[in-house]
Amino acid sequence: MFNQFQNEYLHQEISTLIVLVIVVILRYFFAKGIRKYAKSHETLEHRTNLVIKYVNFLIGLLAIITIVVIWGVKKDQLFLFISSIFTVVGVAAFAQWSLLSNITAGIIIFFAFPFKIGDHIKILDKDFPISGEIIDIKAFYILLKTQEGETVTYPNNILMQKGISVLDNHSEVKEFTD
C-alpha cells in the first residue's frame, strides 16, 4: 500500500522537493543581494534584516501557492480559496491598511535611501512642519528628535507623501535594533 501511494504521488513529491530547493536558493541569493546593496549604501543591519524578512515572506507565500497547485488543487478551487482568504483578510485588515502602507513605505525608504539615521531633516508639511534629527528608522515609522528635545514618531507612509529637506548629513554611524 505504501509503495502504491509512493508511486502514485512520486511526481508531486519530486516537484515539491524541487520547489523547496528553489526556495532555499532564492532566499540565499536575495538575502546576499540585499546585503550587498545595503553595504554599498551604508544601510544599518537591522533595516537590512527587516527587508530580508519581507522578501522571505513573499518567497514563502509563492512557494506555498506553487506546492498547492502541484498537489492537484484545481485552479477554480485555488482561486476560490485565495479570493476567500483575501476577502476575509481584506475586511479584517481594512482598518489596518495604514500598517501595510507603512511597511511598503519603509521598504521604499530602504531602497531609495533618501536619508539615514543621524541626518537632520525638515518635513515640509503646511499644517505641521517639523524638523529634527533622525534617531531611528523602523518598519512603520521614523523617530525624530527635535531641537527642543522632543522625540516624535512620524509614519513612513505620510513621510513618503511630504517633501523632505535634508538639512545636515551626520556622518557618525549609529546602530539600533528593531
Buried (B, 14 or more C-beta within 10 A) or exposed (E): EEEEEEEEBEEEEEBBEEBEEBBEEBBEEBBEEBBEBBEEEEBBEBBBBBBBEBBBEEBEEBBEBBBBBBEEBEEEEEEEEEEEEEEEEEEEEEEEEBBEBBBBBBBBBBEEBEBBBBBBBBBEBEEEEBBBBBBBBBBBBBBBBEEEEEEBEBBBBBBBEBEBEEEEEBEEEEEBEE
